[in-house]
Amino acid sequence: MSPITAPAPVRSFQADRLPVHVFAGQDELARFLTVTVRDILNEAIARQGSAAAILATGNSQIRFLRLLAESGGVDWSKVTLFHMDEYLGIPADHPACFRHYLKQRVESLVRPRVFHYVAGDADLPLDECARYTALLRAQPIDLCCMGVGENGHIAFNDPPVARFDDPHWVKLVKLDDACKMQQVKEGHFPSLEAVPPYAYTLTIPALLSARRVLCLAPELRKAVPVRNLVQGPVATSCPASVLRTAAHATLLLDLDSASLL
């Protein structure tokens, strides 16, 4: 594949401490993010000999992850990867399992040094929280790539369970109905009742511990949470609004998701 270049945004502005870039479409957004991620990882490898990143899942991430895997330009043997959430009790081969998603779309294609997964079907869930917390705390994170849910969540920090000052780094949470309905509408489960009621999630302090945070939020269905993120109060009613306090974060939108701004 020929080298890709980063397109210019059609609009840029600041929301408190958060830089926001709006792109003409999802393809331009994915290209910009891919180039930015590649540069961050390569800078970390040049500086310290390795890099570590947290990746998100979800339909909004598919274009970006495909382009990142196809475009090359990163020595993935020097990159350690983590993911940010997983359903409680779900087996690793379930089509909706986030381990399954990331093994297919990332690990099998780029062969990183290691991909640390949350074992959703671990026999001792609290021990699994402790195990994954220890892995994260032992590995400084250079980059966190995240999305925004239709209820404003980041990872599975839904409004009822989000804490900006959470003392935990990994915890078990009950998913709210808006979050579960998004999983149904995206085609991952046949009904609301089929969505697991609980999940593991990295907490907001864990996500924001990364040196750089890039938040990808395209599509018209994200227009309301994006408006709440950018123009509403910084509050757990829209957990993603915490990004406005993080100068090391950047929000990346397309014209559809920015249409209410």
C-alpha positions as CSV (number, residue, x, y, z in Angstrom):
1,M,0.0,0.0,0.0
2,S,1.3,3.5,-0.9
3,P,2.2,5.7,2.1
4,I,-0.8,7.7,3.4
5,T,-0.8,11.4,4.3
6,A,-2.8,13.2,6.8
7,P,-5.6,15.4,5.3
8,A,-6.3,18.8,6.8
9,P,-9.4,19.3,8.9
10,V,-12.1,21.5,7.5
11,R,-12.6,23.1,10.9
12,S,-10.6,23.2,14.1
13,F,-11.4,24.8,17.5
14,Q,-10.8,24.5,21.2
15,A,-13.3,23.3,23.8
16,D,-11.8,24.4,27.1
17,R,-8.4,22.5,27.0
18,L,-9.5,20.0,24.3
19,P,-8.4,20.6,20.7
20,V,-11.2,19.5,18.2
21,H,-10.7,18.8,14.5
22,V,-13.6,18.2,12.1
23,F,-13.0,16.3,8.8
24,A,-15.0,16.2,5.6
25,G,-15.8,12.5,6.0
26,Q,-14.9,9.2,7.7
27,D,-12.2,8.4,5.2
28,E,-10.4,11.6,5.9
29,L,-10.8,11.2,9.6
30,A,-9.4,7.6,9.4
31,R,-6.4,8.8,7.4
32,F,-5.6,11.6,9.8
33,L,-5.9,9.3,12.8
34,T,-3.8,6.6,11.2
35,V,-0.9,9.0,10.4
36,T,-1.1,10.5,13.9
37,V,-1.1,7.1,15.6
38,R,1.8,6.0,13.5
39,D,3.8,9.1,14.4
40,I,3.1,8.8,18.1
41,L,4.1,5.1,18.2
42,N,7.2,5.7,16.2
43,E,8.3,8.7,18.4
44,A,7.8,6.5,21.5
45,I,9.9,3.7,19.9
46,A,12.6,6.1,18.9
47,R,12.6,7.7,22.4
48,Q,12.5,4.6,24.6
49,G,12.8,1.5,22.4
50,S,9.1,0.5,22.7
51,A,5.6,1.8,22.7
52,A,2.3,0.9,24.5
53,A,-1.2,1.7,23.5
54,I,-4.8,1.1,24.5
55,L,-7.3,0.5,21.7
56,A,-11.1,0.7,21.5
57,T,-13.6,-1.4,19.7
58,G,-17.0,-0.6,18.1
59,N,-18.3,0.1,14.6
60,S,-16.9,3.6,14.6
61,Q,-13.3,2.2,14.9
62,I,-13.4,-0.2,12.0
63,R,-12.2,2.1,9.2
64,F,-9.4,3.4,11.3
65,L,-8.2,0.0,12.5
66,R,-8.3,-1.4,9.0
67,L,-6.2,1.4,7.6
68,L,-3.8,1.3,10.5
69,A,-3.2,-2.5,10.0
70,E,-2.8,-2.1,6.2
71,S,-0.7,1.0,6.0
72,G,2.5,-0.3,7.7
73,G,5.2,2.1,8.9
74,V,5.3,0.8,12.5
75,D,7.6,-1.8,14.0
76,W,4.8,-3.7,15.8
77,S,7.2,-6.1,17.4
78,K,8.1,-3.2,19.7
79,V,4.5,-2.3,20.6
80,T,2.4,-3.6,23.5
81,L,-1.3,-3.3,23.2
82,F,-4.2,-3.3,25.7
83,H,-8.0,-3.0,25.2
84,M,-10.4,-1.0,27.4
85,D,-13.5,-3.1,28.1
86,E,-15.1,-6.5,27.9
87,Y,-18.4,-8.1,28.7
88,L,-18.5,-10.1,31.9
89,G,-18.8,-13.9,31.2
90,I,-18.5,-13.7,27.4
91,P,-16.3,-16.4,25.8
92,A,-13.3,-15.4,23.7
93,D,-14.8,-16.9,20.5
94,H,-18.2,-15.1,20.8
95,P,-18.7,-12.8,17.8
96,A,-19.5,-9.8,20.0
97,C,-16.5,-10.4,22.3
98,F,-14.0,-7.5,22.1
99,R,-11.1,-9.9,22.3
100,H,-12.4,-11.6,19.2
101,Y,-12.9,-8.2,17.5
102,L,-9.3,-7.1,18.2
103,K,-7.7,-10.4,17.4
104,Q,-9.3,-10.3,14.0
105,R,-8.8,-6.7,13.1
106,V,-5.5,-5.9,14.8
107,E,-3.4,-8.7,16.5
108,S,-3.6,-11.3,13.6
109,L,-2.6,-8.6,11.1
110,V,0.2,-6.6,12.8
111,R,1.6,-9.1,15.2
112,P,2.4,-6.8,18.2
113,R,4.9,-7.8,20.8
114,V,2.0,-8.7,23.1
115,F,-1.7,-7.9,23.3
116,H,-3.0,-8.0,26.8
117,Y,-6.6,-8.9,26.9
118,V,-9.2,-8.7,29.7
119,A,-10.5,-12.3,30.1
120,G,-14.2,-11.7,30.1
121,D,-14.9,-15.3,31.1
122,A,-12.4,-15.4,34.0
123,D,-13.5,-17.6,36.9
124,L,-12.6,-14.9,39.4
125,P,-13.7,-11.5,38.0
126,L,-12.3,-9.4,40.9
127,D,-8.9,-11.2,40.5
128,E,-9.0,-10.4,36.8
129,C,-9.5,-6.7,37.6
130,A,-6.5,-6.9,39.8
131,R,-4.4,-8.7,37.2
132,Y,-5.2,-6.2,34.5
133,T,-4.7,-3.3,36.8
134,A,-1.2,-4.6,37.6
135,L,-0.3,-4.9,33.9
136,L,-1.4,-1.3,33.2
137,R,0.4,0.2,36.1
138,A,3.6,-1.7,35.2
139,Q,3.5,-0.3,31.6
140,P,3.5,3.4,31.0
141,I,0.9,4.0,28.2
142,D,2.0,6.2,25.3
143,L,-1.4,6.4,23.5
144,C,-5.1,5.7,24.2
145,C,-7.5,5.6,21.2
146,M,-11.1,5.8,22.2
147,G,-14.6,6.4,21.0
148,V,-17.7,8.0,22.4
149,G,-20.9,6.0,23.0
150,E,-24.4,7.2,22.1
151,N,-24.9,7.8,25.9
152,G,-21.6,9.8,26.1
153,H,-19.7,6.9,27.7
154,I,-16.0,6.3,27.2
155,A,-15.1,2.6,27.4
156,F,-18.0,1.2,29.6
157,N,-18.0,4.2,31.9
158,D,-21.7,4.8,31.4
159,P,-23.3,7.9,33.2
160,P,-24.6,6.0,36.2
161,V,-21.1,4.4,37.0
162,A,-18.6,7.0,35.6
163,R,-16.3,8.6,38.2
164,F,-13.8,11.3,37.2
165,D,-11.8,10.6,40.3
166,D,-12.3,6.8,40.3
167,P,-9.9,5.1,42.8
168,H,-9.9,2.0,40.6
169,W,-8.2,1.4,37.2
170,V,-10.2,-1.6,36.2
171,K,-13.7,-2.3,37.6
172,L,-16.9,-4.2,37.0
173,V,-19.9,-2.2,36.1
174,K,-23.6,-2.6,35.3
175,L,-24.4,-1.5,31.8
176,D,-27.3,1.0,31.3
177,D,-30.0,0.3,28.8
178,A,-28.9,3.0,26.4
179,C,-25.5,1.4,26.2
180,K,-27.0,-2.1,25.7
181,M,-29.3,-0.8,23.0
182,Q,-26.4,0.6,21.1
183,Q,-24.9,-2.9,21.0
184,V,-28.2,-4.2,19.6
185,K,-28.5,-1.4,17.0
186,E,-24.9,-2.0,15.8
187,G,-25.8,-5.7,15.2
188,H,-23.7,-7.3,17.9
189,F,-26.7,-8.9,19.8
190,P,-30.2,-9.8,18.7
191,S,-32.1,-8.2,21.6
192,L,-31.6,-6.0,24.7
193,E,-32.0,-9.2,26.8
194,A,-29.1,-10.9,25.0
195,V,-26.6,-8.2,25.9
196,P,-24.6,-9.2,29.0
197,P,-25.7,-7.0,31.9
198,Y,-22.2,-6.4,33.4
199,A,-18.8,-5.6,31.9
200,Y,-15.2,-4.9,32.8
201,T,-14.0,-1.4,32.0
202,L,-10.9,0.6,32.4
203,T,-11.9,3.6,34.4
204,I,-11.6,7.3,33.4
205,P,-8.3,7.9,35.3
206,A,-6.8,4.8,33.7
207,L,-7.7,5.9,30.2
208,L,-6.5,9.5,30.8
209,S,-3.2,8.2,32.2
210,A,-1.9,7.8,28.6
211,R,0.5,10.4,27.4
212,R,-1.7,11.1,24.4
213,V,-5.5,10.5,24.1
214,L,-7.2,10.5,20.7
215,C,-10.9,10.3,20.6
216,L,-12.6,9.2,17.3
217,A,-16.3,10.0,17.1
218,P,-17.8,10.0,13.6
219,E,-21.3,9.4,12.3
220,L,-24.6,11.3,12.6
221,R,-25.7,9.0,15.5
222,K,-22.9,10.6,17.6
223,A,-24.0,14.2,17.0
224,V,-26.0,14.5,20.3
225,P,-23.3,13.0,22.6
226,V,-20.7,15.1,20.7
227,R,-22.7,18.2,21.4
228,N,-23.0,17.3,25.0
229,L,-19.3,16.6,25.2
230,V,-18.3,19.9,23.6
231,Q,-21.0,22.3,24.8
232,G,-22.6,20.8,27.9
233,P,-21.4,20.7,31.4
234,V,-18.3,18.8,32.3
235,A,-20.2,16.1,34.3
236,T,-20.7,12.4,34.5
237,S,-24.1,12.8,32.8
238,C,-21.8,12.8,29.7
239,P,-18.6,11.0,30.8
240,A,-16.7,12.0,27.7
241,S,-17.0,15.6,28.7
242,V,-14.0,15.0,31.0
243,L,-11.9,15.2,27.8
244,R,-12.3,19.0,28.0
245,T,-10.1,19.0,31.0
246,A,-7.3,17.1,29.3
247,A,-4.9,19.1,27.2
248,H,-3.2,15.9,26.1
249,A,-6.4,14.7,24.4
250,T,-7.7,15.5,20.9
251,L,-11.3,15.0,19.6
252,L,-11.7,14.0,16.0
253,L,-15.1,14.4,14.3
254,D,-16.6,14.3,10.8
255,L,-19.2,16.7,9.5
256,D,-22.1,14.4,10.6
257,S,-21.0,14.1,14.2
258,A,-20.2,17.8,14.4
259,S,-23.5,18.8,12.8
260,L,-25.1,20.1,16.0
261,L,-22.1,22.2,17.1
